[in-house]
Amino acid sequence: MRYLILLPALGVLSACAPLADRFGIDTRITLAQQHMYPDAGRNTAPVDGMDGRSAHAAYERYQKAGDTPAAATK
């Protein structure tokens, strides 16, 4: 009788996906990038993108967007 209860439990447990199949991949990528570009931290060239004022305005709009509740849709 015990075996009839244990068999379904073992079947359910065996169906669980492993969590560690991609564990640490981000760390390995970061280390590989550090080996590829060891002097990247000394690069003082400006990064392409928004200027400071535009970035600050976009951030402020983002922060204020959560203050007002969204309109209800039907």
N, C-alpha and C positions, 0 to 999 in steps of 0.2 A: 504494500500500500504506500509505503514511503517513497518507493521508486516512482510510482505514478505521479506523485507531487513534484519530485525532483526533476524528472525529465522535462516537463514544460518550462520549469524555471531555468534549467541549463540551456534549453533552446532559445529562450528569450535573451539570456545573457550572452550567448554566442553571437547574437545578431547585432550587438553593440559595436559601433564603429570605433576603431582606435583613434585616440585623440592626439597621439604623438607622431603621426606620419609626416607632418610638416613642422614639427616643433623645432624652433631655432633657425628657421630659414631666413628670417629677417636679419638676425645677427650675422649669419654667414654672408649675406649680401652686403651688409654694412662693412664688414671686415674686408671683403673683396674690393669694395670701392675705395677703402682707405689704402689698400695696397696698390691699386691702379693709379690713384691720384694723391700721392703722399703730400704734395705741396699745396693742396687745395685750400688749406686754412690760411695760407699766406697771401692768397689772391685778394687784392684790394679793389679790383675792378667792380664798378657798380653792376648790380644785377638788372637785367631787363625786366620791365614790368611797370607798375604804377609809381608815380611820384608820391611823396609823403602826404601831400594835401589830399589827393584823390583817394589814397588808401585809407586815410583817417576818416574822410567823409563816408566812404563805403562801410567802414567798421561802425561808425555812429548810426547809419541807417539800419544796419543789421541788428544792432543792440536795441534800437527803438522799435523794430518790427515786432518784437515779442511783447511790447507793452500794451498794444491795442489788441483786443480779441478779434479773431477772424469773423467775418460776416457769415451768418448762417445761410447755407444754400439749400434749396428745395430739390 
